[in-house]
Amino acid sequence: MACDLWLVPLVDVLCHSPDNPFAEEIAVYDRALNDAGLPPVPVFAYMPGLNGDVAPVAGFDYDALHFLRRAYLLQLSGLAVTPVEGLGGDYEQLLEMFEQTAQQSHLVWHYDHAGAYVPVDFPHPLSDDALLEGGGPLGSAHGLLRELEYVAPSIGIDPANPPAAPQPPPGPTALEEPATAVPYDDSPFARERHVWLGLHAAATRSLAQGSMIIFS
C-alpha cells in the first residue's frame, strides 16, 4: 500500500480563493492551534515560483514508514536500532510500552493515509475531536524535522549532509497500489532511509516555502 506526500503552498492566491479546496481543513487546524495558544496556519503573499499549485514531494509504502517510526522509538527509548525485514509484534509492543512517548512524536503519532504538518512550531502533535474526525493529529513541520535529524545517525544518514532525495511520484498513487518502484541503496536500513529522505525533503521545503504537508 502506497503513501504520497504533497506540498500545499500556503500562499494567498490559494488560501484566499473562494475555491480553496483546503479551506475546511485549514479552519479546523486554525481552531486547534488557537486552542493551544498558537498562531494560525500562516498565509504568505505571492512569491515568484509559487503559484498555489499542489504538487507531490515524496512517495513510499506504509510498511517502510512504520520501519522508520520503529527506528525512532528504539533510538528514543535507548534501545538498539536494528534492521527489520518485516513488521512484526515488536513494533506493536514498542507502541504499547512507550505509548506516551509515541503520542508526543510528530513522526510517529500521525495517520498514515491523511492529516497534515503545518509550518508552525509546537512541541507535540495537536489532537482534538475535530482533528480526529478528519485527518488525525496535526503535526509541526519544525517538530518533524527535529525528529528526523535525531533518528538519522541510527540509520546511517548524516543529517547535516544527507543524500539526495528520491524523485517524487509522477502522479497520485491509489491507496491499494504499491509505491512507485525505486532503487534502494545497499544499507540494511534502505527502506527507512528512503522514507527519511522523502520526509526530510517535505519538511525542509515546507519550512523554506511556507507550505503545508499532506498525506494521501
Secondary structure, 3 states (H helix, E strand, C coil): CEEEEEEEECEHHHHCCCCCCCHHHHHHHHHHHHHCCCCCCCCECCCCCCCCCCEEEEEEEHHHHHHHHHHHHHHHCCCCCCCCCCCCHHHHHHHHHCHHHHHCCCCCCCCCCCCEEECCCCCCCECCHHHHHCCCCEEEHHHHHHHHHHHHHHHCCCCCCCCCCCCCCCCCCCCCCCCCCCCCCCCCCHHHHHHHHHHHHHHHHHHHHCEEEEEC
